[in-house]
Amino acid sequence: MKKSLVILATFAGLSTVAFGQVDLEQLGQYPQFRTLSGLPGSGFGILPDGTPSFNGAMSFSTPIGYSLSNWHVAMDTANTSNTGLFKFIHLARNESTSSIGKAYFMFGIPLGRFGSFTASYWILSAFLDQALNFQYQLPIHWHNIGVSLGVQDWYGRVGTGPSTNPLGQYRSQSWYGAVTMPFAHGIYASAGWGVKRWQKGFFNVSVPIQKRFKFMLEHDGFNFNLGLAWDPQLFRGVKLGGRQVQSTLMMGLVRAKYAYWSLNFSF
C-alpha cells in the first residue's frame, strides 16, 4: 500500500505542471481521438476470452487485440485537461473550455467458433460529437494471443482536427489491426497499425504493480501516454445479470503532460 501511495503522489506532482493543449489541436493530429478511445480495453481490462477484468489487457487511447465478448457491457466517462491539473468534466460548449470530457457505451457479441465482435457508441465532447466504433477478434486461441481488426469512427465525421474547426474536417474513418500477447506476472503488450488515425502505428503495455494497481504505458503514433489504474471495488458483491459489477479508475498524462482521468464500469 505504501508503494501505491508513493505512485499516486508522483502523479499528483506531475499534474502540477501547467501546459496548453495547442499542440494536439492541429489538422492531421486527430485531437478527438487522442484521449479515451472508445475501443475495447480503453480504461479497463479485458481477458483473452473477452471477459472484462482488472487483470486483463488495458489501454487508454490505443487498441488492444482482445474484444469484449459474451454480451458483456462496459461504460466509461473520462476527462482530459488542457493543463497538467486534473479537472472535472467541463460541459461548456465554447473554444475556451479547460478540459474535454468523453464517454462511451460498449457491448460484446459472441460469434462462437467465428470469434467475437464489439460495438461502442462514443461521445467525444460537449459539442456532442458522436461516433460508432467496431472491433472483430479472430478465432485464434494460440497461447492466448489476441488478433483483432477494427474501425474507429465508422462514419468518418469526427475529423482530423478540432471539433470547433469544421473547415478542416477530413474524413476520419480509421481502420486498424491489433495484436495482444500475454506475458508472465499478468503483463500484457499490444501493438498494431492501420490507416488515418493509426497510420503511424501504436503499442501499449499494462503491468500489475499490486493486486489492485496497474501501470499503463502506450505510444499512440504521435506521443507517449501513461496511466495508473486502480480497482476501487466500488460494487463488491453487486451483480447484474448474474455478473459481478467491476469498476476501474485510471489517472495519468496524455502526451506525458495533459492530465486525464477515467472511470469505467463493466459487467
C-alpha positions, -999 to 999 in steps of 0.1 A, spaced: 0 0 0 28 24 8 43 18 -27 9 26 -42 6 58 -23 40 69 -34 30 63 -71 -2 83 -66 18 111 -50 41 110 -80 12 115 -104 -1 143 -83 33 160 -85 34 156 -123 -1 172 -126 10 205 -110 29 215 -142 6 235 -165 6 235 -203 -16 245 -232 -32 218 -254 -25 236 -286 0 210 -299 -28 184 -301 -53 207 -319 -39 208 -354 -53 193 -386 -39 158 -390 -33 154 -353 -67 138 -346 -72 156 -312 -106 140 -307 -90 105 -309 -60 111 -286 -77 105 -253 -104 79 -243 -106 58 -275 -140 42 -270 -124 9 -281 -121 -24 -262 -96 -20 -233 -99 17 -231 -99 25 -194 -105 -11 -183 -90 -46 -187 -101 -75 -209 -91 -111 -206 -83 -133 -237 -118 -148 -236 -135 -114 -238 -144 -110 -202 -139 -76 -185 -114 -79 -157 -89 -56 -139 -64 -84 -145 -67 -82 -183 -50 -61 -211 -56 -24 -206 -50 8 -225 -64 44 -228 -63 58 -263 -49 28 -283 -64 -6 -294 -57 -40 -280 -61 -74 -296 -89 -86 -273 -126 -78 -280 -153 -76 -254 -175 -107 -258 -202 -129 -243 -227 -100 -240 -205 -82 -215 -211 -44 -212 -187 -16 -204 -194 21 -197 -168 48 -192 -166 85 -187 -133 104 -189 -119 139 -188 -86 153 -202 -74 187 -190 -58 214 -211 -32 216 -184 -13 193 -161 -41 196 -135 -68 170 -130 -102 186 -135 -139 176 -135 -158 173 -168 -163 207 -184 -197 210 -202 -193 245 -217 -197 245 -255 -171 270 -265 -134 271 -275 -122 283 -241 -131 250 -223 -104 240 -199 -109 203 -204 -125 177 -227 -150 151 -215 -158 119 -232 -180 88 -226 -188 55 -243 -212 26 -240 -198 -7 -253 -211 -43 -256 -196 -76 -268 -212 -102 -290 -201 -138 -290 -198 -153 -325 -189 -189 -314 -163 -205 -335 -161 -173 -356 -147 -151 -329 -160 -121 -310 -174 -87 -320 -176 -55 -300 -195 -23 -308 -194 10 -290 -212 43 -290 -188 71 -284 -195 107 -273 -164 129 -278 -171 163 -263 -197 188 -251 -203 197 -287 -220 162 -288 -196 148 -315 -206 112 -318 -191 81 -334 -195 44 -337 -166 20 -333 -164 -17 -341 -139 -44 -335 -137 -81 -345 -115 -106 -328 -104 -135 -349 -109 -170 -335 -72 -175 -327 -65 -193 -294 -28 -200 -296 -12 -192 -263 -40 -166 -256 -27 -143 -283 -54 -120 -295 -57 -106 -330 -84 -81 -339 -95 -59 -368 -114 -28 -361 -126 7 -372 -127 39 -351 -153 65 -363 -173 43 -387 -190 73 -404 -157 93 -406 -174 125 -394 -153 134 -364 -124 148 -384 -87 151 -381 -87 185 -363 -105 204 -335 -143 199 -334 -146 237 -335 -129 239 -369 -154 224 -394 -134 236 -424 -107 211 -417 -128 180 -411 -113 155 -435 -129 120 -434 -115 103 -403 -128 67 -406 -97 48 -392 -92 11 -398 -66 -8 -378 -53 -42 -368 -41 -51 -333 -23 -80 -317 -21 -86 -279 3 -110 -262 2 -121 -226 34 -125 -205 42 -138 -171 31 -119 -140 -1 -106 -156 17 -83 -181 1 -77 -215 16 -60 -245 -2 -49 -277 8 -34 -310 -7 -26 -344 -11 -4 -374 -38 10 -396 -49 39 -417 -57 76 -410 -55 79 -372 -34 47 -369 -11 52 -399 20 57 -377 14 25 -357 9 21 -319 17 0 -289 7 -3 -253 17 -23 -223 0 -28 -189 19 -41 -159 4 -50 -125 21 -32 -96 0 -47 -68 -33 -67 -67 -54 -35 -72 -29 -12 -91 -17 -14 -126 7 8 -147 -1 15 -183 22 30 -210 13 35 -246 25 53 -277 -4 64 -299 17 71 -330 23 107 -320 34 107 -284 36 87 -252 6 84 -227 9 69 -193 -15 60 -165 -21 44 -132 -52 22 -129 -68 13 -96 -95 -12 -88 -116 6 -61 -140 -23 -58 -170 1 -56 -195 -26 -62 -181 -56 -44 -208 -82 -42 -232 -64 -66 -243 -83 -96 -262 -75 -128 -275 -104 -149 -256 -127 -125 -223 -110 -133 -201 -91 -108 -201 -53 -115 -165 -41 -118 -150 -6 -116 -117 9 -127 -103 43 -121 -74 54 -143 -54 86 -139 -25 97 -160 -10 120 -186 -17 124 -223 14 133 -243 31 130 -209 17 163 -198 -21 167 -201 -38 152 -170 -67 128 -176 -89 105 -155 -114 79 -165 -140 59 -145 -152 26 -160 -180 2 -150 -184 -32 -166 -202 -65 -160 
